[in-house]
Amino acid sequence: MLAMLFDRVGEPLREATVETPRPGPGQVLLAVRACAVCRTDLHVIDGDLTRPKLPLILGHEIVGAVEAVGDGVDTSFKPGERVGVPWLGWTCGACDYCTSGRENLCDQARFTGYDLDGGYAEYAVADARYCFPIPEGYADVQAAPLLCAGLIGYRSYRMTGDAERLGIYGFGGAAHIITQVARHQGRRIFAFTKPGDVEGQDFARELGAEWAGGSDETPPEDLDAAIIFAPVGSLLPTALRCTRKGGTVVCGGIHMSEIPAFPYELLWGERAVRSVANLTRRDGEEFFRVAPQAGVRTEIQSYPLESANRALDDLRDGNVRGAAVLVIDVHP
């Protein structure tokens, strides 16, 4: 099969022909139809996340069709059925975290496109426990960003509670999905982009943000909560300054640059700061019910599998509106 391989930090992905994997016990083999490109992939390539298996097939927002199933897999997985594979690819199922509904914190967890080969390839294997049925009404390329931008975004959004005035810092793949959910639920969105990113601000307004500006600007009202999707540590004190007493700032990324020192008065007043780690299957089950109800539609820029390096460069340079998605069209 064709795959795009990551060999070492600082080098572009390498196009290669590798052996098609076979499903082991508890796994399914998928013919990959689409795989979204995530900023976490950039963190792997840049060495911010330091322990990927090498060589590695990146990609953890996979939409594929079931080709074969391994021993012990639920017979409900039918050939040709569309399923999605997220970042969280395996957990032990036995530790305190797993048995208390916090499998996202499992110390032995393995992650798709990091510890496990992912979807920048024509085929992929995945743990059947961590495959989600794709809701009807979503084309493959539209569904792919829901598997991380949507799921991690939704977990971040849930942590803001019932905040009416919600600030979102970094208006990319996750933000454009969660804005649609939040507006459907009656929240007011205040969107923050890189200073001067007029196109990104216009995009946020198109999706229902009532105010959009640069991250160096102050919104017209104090926020009840904020989500930081951009991997920029200096945005934490910025968001705290804009959040009212009792509010929450959620850091929604797996990696963030160093957070600078800030005065205690920004945190005082019972403001809370918390991070989001991975996802649980419950997040997926809830989100894939909510997304169709909210009418969530993903805006995508598609690329052939062989152009994965160009997609990554476009994402790094801020030249992607919505989400970048690799399309694998060799399957009937």
N, C-alpha and C positions, 0 to 999 in steps of 0.2 A: 504494500500500500504506500501511497505518497504521504509523507509527513514533513513538517517543518520542525527541525531539531534545534534545541538550545544546548550548546556545548560548553560555553564558558562566558563569564561576565565580560562585557565590552565588545562582544562579537555579535554580528547579525545572526538571525536564525538561518539554518542550513537546510536547503531542500534535499530530501533523501528518500530513497525507497527502502522500506523496512518491512519486516515480517508482520503480517496481519495478526493481531493478538487473538488468543482463544479465551473464552470465558472459563474461569475457575469456579470452584464451589461458591455459590451465593452471588455469582456475577452474571451480568448480561453483556452480550456483544452488540454494539450499536453501529449501524451505518450512519456516520455523522452527516447531517444535512446542513447544519449551520453552527457556528461557534462565535460568540461575541468576544470582543477584545476589551480587556479590563485594565484599569490602571494598575491593579495588582500584578499583572503580567510585566508591566514596566518595572515595578519594584523588584521582581525576580531577576529580570535581565540586568538591571543596574546594580544588583548586589545588595539592595536594601534588606531583602529577605535572604538570609545567609546560608540556608541548608537545603537547597533543592537537590533532588536526585539528578545526576548527570550521566549520560545525555538525557534530556527531558523533552517531552512534548507538552508545550504549554496549553492553556485553554481550559476554563472551568465554567463556561456558560454554554453548555452543549445541548443541542437539540438533535436527536437521532432516532432512527427506526430500529426496533428490535430485530436482530438477525438470528441470534441463538441465545440459549440460556444454559447456565451451568447447573451442576447438581444442587439440589436443595432450594432452587428458586421457585417462588410461588407460580403456580400454573396460570395465574391471571395475566402474566406477561405473554402477549400473543405476537407472533411474527408480524412485522410491519407496524406495530403500535408505536406511536410517537411518545417519547419520554424526554425529560430534561434532566441534566446532571449538573449539580451546583458545586461550589467550592468545597464544602464539607463532604468528603468522599468515603470516610470509614471511621467508626468509633468502636471502642472495645465492648460497649454495651453492659459492662459489669461494674465499673467504678462508681463512686459516690455521685459524680457529676452525671453520668449516664442514667443512673437509676433515680435521679431526682429531677429529671426534665431539663437538665443543663448539659446535654451532650455536646453542645458547642464548646464547652470548656474541657472536654476529655483530654487528659495529658498524653494519651497515646493516639490521638486523632491523626488521620492522614488526609491530605488535601489534594483535590484534583488539580492537575497542572502544576504541582509543586512536589509532593511526595509520590504522586501517582501520575502516570501519563494522562494527558488531557485530550482536547478536541481539535488541536491544530493538525488534523490528520483525517484520512478517509474513514477510519474505523477507530473505535475506542471501547474498552471494557470498563464497567462500572459496577459497584456494589448495588445490587437490586434494592436494598433497603433505602438507598439514597437516590432513587430515581423518582421523579414526579411526573404524573400524567400531564400532558400539555392541554390546556383548555381549548375547546373548539373555538374557531373564529380567529385564531392567531396563526398566521403563516410562520414557517420555520424561522425566517430571518427576524420577524417581529417578536417571536417568543424568546429567542436566544438572550437578549439583554435582561429579561425578567429573571433569569437564573442566578444573577449576582447583583447587578444594579438594582433590580427589583426587590430581591429577597433581603439583601443587606440594607437597602434603603428602607424597606418596610420595617425591619427590626429596629432600625434607628428611629424611625417615625413613631413606632409604638412607645418608645422610651420617653417621648415628649408628653405623654399623658393626654390631657384634654386641652392643651395649649391652643388658644384661639389665634394669636398672632405668632406665626412661625417663621423664623428666619432660616434661610438655606444658603450656606456659603459654599460656592463651587457649583456652577450650574451645568453639570455634565449628564452622564447616563443615568445615575441614580436620582439626581434632582428632578430631571424632566419626567420621570415615572412617578415619583412620590408627590410631586406637585399636583398631578392629576388625581391621585387618591385623596390628598388633603383637601383640594377644592371640592371634590365630590362629597366630602364629609363636612363641608361648611367652614373649613379653616381659612384664615387670611394669610397669604404668602408674601413674604418680603425676601427678594432674591438678591444675592450678592455675587458679583463676578470679579474677575481681575479688573483693576481700574482701566477704564477706557474701552472695555469690551462691549461696545454698543450693540453688536450683533447678538451676543449672548443675552444681554438685557432685553432686547426686543423679543428674543425667543421665549424668555421667561414670562413676559407679559402676554404673548400669544397663548401660553398655556394657563393663564389665569392669575399670575402674580399681580397684586395690585400696586406694588412698588418694586422697582429694580434699579440697582446702582452698583457702583464699585465697592469693593471691600474696605476702601478707605473712607467711605461715606457713612453718615449716621442716618438710620431710617427715620421717617416722620413720627413714629410711635415706638415706645419701648416694646421689646419682644417678650412674649411669655415663655418662649423656648427657642433654641436654635440647634440646627444640625450642621456640622462641619464635614463636608464631603471632600473638600480640597485637602491634600496632604501637607498642609502648611501650618506648622506649630504656632506661628505668630498670630494666627487667626483666633486662637483660644482666648487670650485676653481681649482681643477686639470684640469677639462675640459676647463675652461677659459684660463689657461696657455697655452693650446695647440691650442687655437682658434685665428685666425688672427683678426686684427682690422675690425670692421664692421660685425663680425660674430655673430651667435646666439647659445646659449646653451638652450636646451629645457629639462625641467624636466618632464619625461613622466609617473611618478607614482602617485598614489593617496596618498601615504604616503612616507615620507623620514625622515631619522634621522636628528638630528640638524645640520644645516650648520655652520661650524666654521667661525670665523672672517677671512677676507682676505683683503689684501691691495687694495686700490682703483685702483691702476695701472692695476690690472687684468681686471677690468671692463671698465676702460677708453679706449678710442679709438673707441667709439660708438659700443662696444659689447653690446649685449642684452641677458637678461635672462628672460625666461618665463616658466610658468607651463601649463600643460594640465589638464583640468577638464572634465572627463566623455566623452561624445560623443553626436553627434546629429544624427538624422535620415539621414540627408544629407551625413554625413560621411559614414554611412552604405551603402547607395545607391551607392556612388562613389566607395567605396572600393570593394564591391561585383561585380562591373563592372571591376575594375582594376585587381583584384586578378587572375581571369582566363586568362586575357590577358597577364599578367606577368608570367603565368605558376606557380603560387605559389603552393607549396606543403608543407604540415606540417609534420614534423617528430614527432611522438608521442610515448609515452609509455603508454600502456593501463592497466587498473586495473578494477576488478569487483567493483560494487557499495559498497559492504561490506568491501572492502579494502581501503576505502577513507582515513583512518588514515595513512595507509602505504604510499599512494600517497602523502599526505601532508608532511610526514616526509622526503620522498625522495626529494621533492621539497625544503624543508628547508635546507637539507644537501647538496644540489647541485648535486644530483644524477639523475637528469632528463636531458636527451639530447632532446632539443626541448620542447615539452609540455606533461604534464601528463593529461590523459583523463580517466574518469570513464565511463564504458560501462554498459548499462542496456539492457540485452538481454532477458527479460521475455516477450516482445511483439512479436507477430507473424510478 
